[in-house]
Amino acid sequence: TSGEIVVLGWDPEDTHTDNFWEELDSVTLESANASLDSNTFSGKKYLMIQLALIPNSTDSIGVDMQINSDTGTNYPFRRSTNGGADGTWTGFNEFTPYPSAGNFPIFVNMFWINNTSNEKLGIAHSISANTTGSSNIPERREDVMKWVNTSNQITSLQFGTNTVGQFGTGSTLKVWGSD
């Protein structure tokens, strides 16, 4: 077997003309919607995905995710909430990086290894504002997941609210990649 280690750092002499990450897509909702989908982007070996989700008005939102519009049961994942015991999910037709947040903003940071001939592996760190006010602590989630596909790279992402609510105006999806 072979492996690879990528170490990213900062060089004060670098003129920043060749960043490791290339922006592949950026979508911001101009009006409330129950979905936030990427455009089709170039397949890259590494992906970094960020979601900044704002609930519409008093809507309660969570977030689910599909890859390349795949609706098959190809999304096993493991999750821990607030550092607690983890749970596992198999047989799902989507990931749920944040299954239910209520009427609070959600921020999700994901990294994926995206080799065509291997199952795609991802890790997500998510936070929800939780109840407003200085005496209320935000909620965090950690997910590890895979997309069981060994013939395609990830080239599009579909996010839904997994509830009856909508993502609000200004909700944003950004995708970066690198080879």
C-alpha positions, 0 to 999 in steps of 0.5 A, spaced: 500 500 500 502 507 499 500 513 503 500 520 502 501 526 507 499 533 505 502 538 510 499 545 509 503 551 512 505 559 512 511 561 509 512 569 510 516 569 504 511 567 499 507 572 495 501 568 495 501 567 487 499 559 488 494 557 493 493 550 495 486 551 494 482 553 488 475 556 489 471 551 485 464 554 486 460 559 490 453 559 491 449 564 495 441 564 496 438 571 493 431 568 496 429 563 501 429 556 499 429 549 501 435 547 497 442 550 496 445 546 490 452 547 487 454 548 480 457 542 477 465 543 478 471 540 476 473 533 480 479 534 484 483 530 489 481 534 495 475 538 497 474 543 502 466 545 503 463 550 507 456 552 509 453 558 512 446 557 513 441 562 516 434 559 517 428 563 513 424 567 518 422 563 524 423 556 520 427 550 523 432 547 519 437 542 519 441 540 513 442 533 509 447 532 503 447 528 497 453 528 492 452 528 484 444 527 485 445 520 488 439 518 491 441 511 492 443 508 499 450 510 499 452 514 505 454 511 511 456 515 517 458 516 524 457 522 528 458 525 535 454 531 538 458 535 543 463 530 545 458 525 547 458 517 545 458 516 537 452 513 533 452 510 526 448 510 520 447 506 514 442 505 509 441 512 508 440 516 501 443 522 504 448 525 509 445 529 515 451 533 517 446 537 521 440 533 522 436 538 526 438 545 529 432 549 530 431 556 528 439 557 529 444 559 524 449 553 522 456 553 520 459 546 517 466 545 515 468 539 511 474 535 508 474 530 503 478 525 499 476 524 492 479 519 488 475 516 482 477 509 484 476 509 491 470 510 496 470 518 498 472 519 505 469 525 508 470 529 515 465 534 517 465 539 523 459 543 524 456 548 529 449 551 531 448 557 535 443 553 539 438 558 543 440 565 543 443 569 549 450 569 553 448 563 558 446 558 552 452 554 549 453 553 542 452 545 539 457 542 535 457 535 531 463 531 528 461 526 523 465 522 519 462 519 512 463 516 506 460 516 499 460 508 496 462 510 489 468 507 486 467 510 479 466 517 479 469 523 483 465 528 487 463 534 482 456 537 485 453 537 491 446 538 493 443 540 500 436 540 503 433 543 509 431 535 511 425 539 515 419 543 512 423 550 513 427 554 508 434 556 508 434 564 508 437 569 504 444 569 504 445 562 506 452 560 502 456 554 499 463 554 498 467 549 494 475 549 494 479 543 491 486 541 490 490 536 486 
